[in-house]
Structure formats: C-alpha cells, structure tokens
C-alpha cells in the first residue's frame, strides 16, 4: 500500500527538481484553459440576450398604451402556427433591459414611469414553415391597438448561429491548446523521471510496485494541471472584474452585453478540473511501463 504522505513528499521533491519545466507546464495549461473559458463566458452572456434556445421569439408586437393586451394575445393564439404568446408589460420590459444592460438600466431607476410600451412576444411551433413569422407580423400590423410589429425570425436565427460559433470556437481552441498542454506536461514528467532515475532504479531493486513508482509523478502532473486551471480561473475572473470596472466608468451599450455576469459556479469549477485532467493525462502518456523500465536500465 502506497502511503499518501510518501506520495506527497515525493511529488513535491519532483516539482522542486525542475522548477522551470514545472512553471512552463503550469502556464501553458493556464493558457489552454483561459482562452476557451473566456469564449465560454462571452457566449454565456450573449446567450442571455438571445433568450432560451427552446423558446425562440419569432414576432414582437408593440402595443399602444390603451390597447387590450389580453384580447390581442388571444387573437394571435388562434393561429395554428403559434405555440405561445407572452404578454410583456412595461415594468417587465424595463427589468429585462436592466439585466441586459446593467449600466444603462441603472440610469433609468429614477423614472416614475417605465419608458417601454407593452408588447406581445410570439413563439412559433417547431413545424412552422419558414416565413410564417413574416406573414403573422404583416397580418397583426393592421390590427387596431398595434403600434408596430417586428419579425425576429431571421435575426434570431443568425444571432443564435453567432453564439453557437463562439462556443464552437472555444471548444476548438480548447482542444488544440489542451493537447499542447498535455504534451508539455508529458515532457516535464519525462524530464523529472530522467532526473530521478537513480531513485526509480533503487525502488525497483527493493521490490517497489509500479503504483508506488508512478504515484508521485501522477500527483505531480495532476497538481501542475490543477494549479494551471486555478490560475486560469483567477485570471478569467480578474478579466471579468476589470471589464465591469471599466464599463462602470465608461458605459457602453454594446460591450456591456458581454459582461452581464460571470460563469455559473459549476462551470467555473470545471476550469481547475479540466487542468487537473490534462495534467494527469500528460503523466499517463509519459509513464508507460516501457518508459519506466528504460529509465531503470539506464540507471
């Protein structure tokens, strides 16, 4: 049985024996985790503006102040292509604007009346034909009590495609950079194995198991990855706070959309976990049975 105290002490000894390689591996893992994490953060905030994927809004009907919103909603619901009609009052629209644009929304807090007219948001059924939103918008635009009608079907589709493109770019860069980080960790572990070849040879002569020989290197590599992932998380949060601070001093209606909120706790914890996994995978690549036996023969 391998004692945890021995594994930790040996892993620390391995880290001290090659500080430059350890620092380089940690920085590369941090970069590999930070870049996709940043794109995931931007995509998440863009997704807030796009709305839930399962309930896209195809038509927005802006009403006159004295219009009967419920009657118009019921009339729209009679169309067989319509799945849902949501009534958005002036207060609800103002609250939504504050969430999407926190800096500009705060400037409207002292207004006695909400500056947004009531509206109806129309969601179509999944099997609705393309162009149905435009037909419904054209028809509703002639009804009394309707101020204006906009069809968001095409814009919503393009916007969601853009959000998906950002997510996919993050995944692609994450895979490429993670592979580079894994190779860097594998190189660092192999160098550390070479520096400790005398100890490995002595342990093998004394009958140490493969697990006892490899466990400190596994822990060393996983700790490298965990440190890199944690550093990336701190750097990402620092980037977020810096952007928020800058936007508080100089509000921008477009850039504010990208920095509405930080990652959810579960998603944030994935960054250190991904770094640790990359480090451990790198150690597995460099600690094959053939490699440890080769080092032993050299020793």
N, C-alpha and C positions, 0 to 999 in steps of 0.2 A: 504493500500500500504506500502510495506517494504522499508524504506529509505536506500540507499546504504551506507551512512555514518554510520548508526547504524550497518549494517551487517559487514562492515569492522572493526569497533571498537570492536564488539563482537568476531569476528574471531581472531583478534589479542589478545584479552583477553584470549580466549581459548588456543591459542598457548603458551602464557606465563604461563598458569596454569600447563602445563605438558610438560616442555622443553625436558626431557629425552625421553619420548614417541614420541614427535614430531621429534626429531633428529633421533631416531631409524627408524621411518617410512620413513623419507626422505632418509636415507642411504640405506634402503632396496629397495626403489623404484629406486634409482640411480643404484644400482647393477642390478636390474631387467631390466633396460633399457640399461645399458652399455654393458652387455655381448652380447645380440643379435645385438646391434649396432656395436660392434667390428666385429662380424662374418659377418654382412652385408657389412661392409667396406672391409673386406678381399675378400668376394665373388664378390663384385663390381670390385675390381682391378683384380681379376682372370678373370672375365668376359671380361675385356679389352683385355687380351691376347687371350682368346678363340675366340673373334670376335662376331659379331651379331648372335643371335640364329637363325634368319630367313634366314641367308645366310652362312651356314657352307661350309668350303673349304674341298673338298674331295681329290683333287690331286694338287700337286705343281710341276710344270715343270720348272727346272732351265735351262736357255738357255746359249749358248756360246755367247761371246761378239759380234760377227759379224752375229748372226742369225737374220732372219727376223721374229720378234715377231708377227707382224700382220698376216702374212701368216700362221704361226703355230697356232695362235689363231683361225683363220678362219677354219683351218683343224679340230681342236678339236671341233668346234661348229657344225660341220656336224654330229657328233654322236648324235643320238636321245635321249640318256640318259643324255646329257649335257644340263644344263639350262643356264649357263653363264660362259664365260671365261674372266677373268680380267687380263690385262697386268700391271705388276708392274715393273716399271723401277728402275734403281739403286738408283736414288735420292729418290724416294718414299719409297723404302725399307730401306734406311738409316733413313729417317724421322720416319718411323714406329718403327725402332729399338730405336731411341732416346726417343720416347714416352713410349715404354715398359720398357726400361732400362735407365732412365734419367741420372744416374751417369756414366754409361759406354758410353752412347751416347755422353756426353759432351767431352769425351776423343777423339772422332773421329772428332771433329769440325774443326780441323786444317788440315785435309787431303784434298788434292786437288781433288782427285777422290774418288767416293763412293766405299767402299770395297765390295759391294754386287752386284752380277751379276743380270741381268734382269731375270724375271721369269713370269710364267703364273699360275694363280690360277683358278682352275676349280671347279665349283659348280654343283652338280647333281640335277636332278629333284626329286621332292618328291617321285615319284613312282618308282625310280630306284631300281633295285634288289640289295640285299646285295652281295658284291664282285664286283660290277660294277666298283668301283674306282680302284681296283687292276687290272682289265682287261684293263682299259683305260691307266693306268700307264705303264703296260707291253708293250702295243702297241706303246705309244708315246716315250718310251725309245729307240726305234730303229730308230726314225726319225733323219735325218741329222739336225744339229744345236742344238740338245738337249744334254745338258751335263749330267743331271741326272733327275730322276723322283722319287717322293715320294708320297705314298698313305697315306693320313692323316685321312682316313675314320674311322678306328678303334680307333686311338689315339684321334681324335676329339670327338668321342662319349664318350670315357672314361673320357676325360678331362671335358666335359660338365656335365657328371654324377657327377664328383667330385665337380664341382662348385655348382650343384644343391644340393648335400649332405651338403655342408657347409651352404647354405641358409636354408635348411630344419632343420639342427641342430640349427641354430639361431632362427628359428621360434619356435621350440620345447622348447628350453631353455627359450625363451622369454615368452611363455605361462605359463610354470611352475613357473618361477620367478615372473611373473606378478600376478599370483594367490596368491603367498606368500605375495607379496607386498599389494595386495588388502586386504588380511586377517589382515596384520599388521596395515594398515590404519583403518580398521573396529575396531580393538581392541583399537587403540589410540582414535578414535572418541567416542567409547563406554565409555572409561575411562573419557574422557573430559565431556561427557554427565552426568556421575555419579558425577563428581566434581562440576558441575553446576546445580545439581538437584534442589537446592533451587530457583535459578533464573528461571528455567523452570517452577516450580510449581507456582511461583508468576505471571509469564507471562500468564500462562493458566488461573489462577483465575481472571486476569484482562481482559480476553477475547481475548488474542492473537491468531492469526490463526496458523495453522500448518506450513505454509510457513514462518511466522515470527520467529517461534521457531527453525525451522530446517535450515533456510538460512545461519546463521553464521557457523553452523557445516559443511554444504556443501562447503562454501567458504574456511573454514579452511582445509578441506580434499583436495580440488582441489588445493589449494596453496601448500600444502605438496607435492602433486604429481608433480606440475609444478616446484617446487624447486628441487625435486629429478631428474626429467627429464633434467632440465637445467644443474644441476651438472654433470649428466652423459654425456651430450653433451660436456661440457668443459673438462671433463676427457678424453673423446674419442679424442677430438682434440689435447689435450696435449700428448696423447699416439702417435698420428699420427706425430706431430711435433718432438717428441723425437726420433721416429724411423727414420724419414727423416734426422734429425741432425746426428744420429749415422751412417747412411748409407753414408752421405756425408764425414764423417771422415774415414770410413772403408767400401768402396763399396763392395757389394755382389751381384753377378748376379742373384741369385735365390730369395733372400729376397727382393730385390728391386721391384720385380713384385707385392708384396703385398702392397706396399706403393707408388703407382704411383700418386694417387690423393685422395682427401678427398671426403666425401659424397656430393652429389648434395644438393643445398640449401633446396629444398623441402623435401628431405629425412632427412636432418639434423633437420629440424624443427619438424619432426614427433616425435622425441625423447621427447622434452618437452610436446608435445601434448599427447603422449601416457602416460607419467607420470601423467599429469593432469586428464586424463580419468580414470586411475587406482585409483587415489585418490578419485575422485568423486564416482566411483563405490563402493569403500570401505565405503564411507559415506552412500550410499543408503542401503547397506547391514546392517549397524548398526543402522539406524534411521527409522526403521519401526514404524508404528503407535502404535503397541503393546508395543514396547520398550520405546517410549517416555511416554506413559501413565503409564507404570510400574514404571519408574523413578519418575513420578509425584506422584503416590500413596505412594512410599517410602518416598518422601519428606514430 
